């Protein structure tokens, strides 16, 4: 199984190394080959909704930036994981830019999924989707909003299973490994 981790955390930020080390190890223990991408080190432009990738040149983005190396990894991933500080209940801007560019992988047609119209993907859909949000301190409103946004993304990605994990400043370092393991287990990843 192949996994893709799109990380919006800065290396010097809270929990970066703990999350990366434990997540990569947990996936490796399950024989999941993964790619960890630090988006803050990539040049990613905003999607301007031009439609080039859907109508003019299907599957190809008009922008020539670092997303060109990420698109093939997205297309091949069976488990898709987002890691981000929570900003106003959502992902940070660097991860959000990458998410918005996901439309390159979609077809210009629609299909009904879970009672809603969505663009089906050109390639395999990630079977599993996990989002990990980081807060400095517990905040129920931000946590609820983050979980809602994550669940909506799982529907847009046509993922069979999804899970959201919140890590805040009150957590002990040794708890991070357990929370990550539990979240992967809840997804049903074998």
WOFEN-V106826 format. One record per helix or strand of 2 or more residues. SS is the DSSP state (alpha for helix, beta for strand). FROM is the first residue (numbers start at 1). LEN is the number of residues. If there is no record, write none. Layout:
ss=SS from=FROM len=LEN
ss=SS from=FROM len=LEN
//
This chain:
ss=beta from=2 len=6
ss=alpha from=16 len=14
ss=beta from=33 len=6
ss=alpha from=39 len=3
ss=alpha from=52 len=5
ss=alpha from=67 len=10
ss=beta from=79 len=7
ss=alpha from=93 len=13
ss=beta from=111 len=3
ss=beta from=116 len=3
ss=beta from=128 len=8
ss=alpha from=140 len=17
ss=beta from=161 len=8
ss=alpha from=173 len=15
//
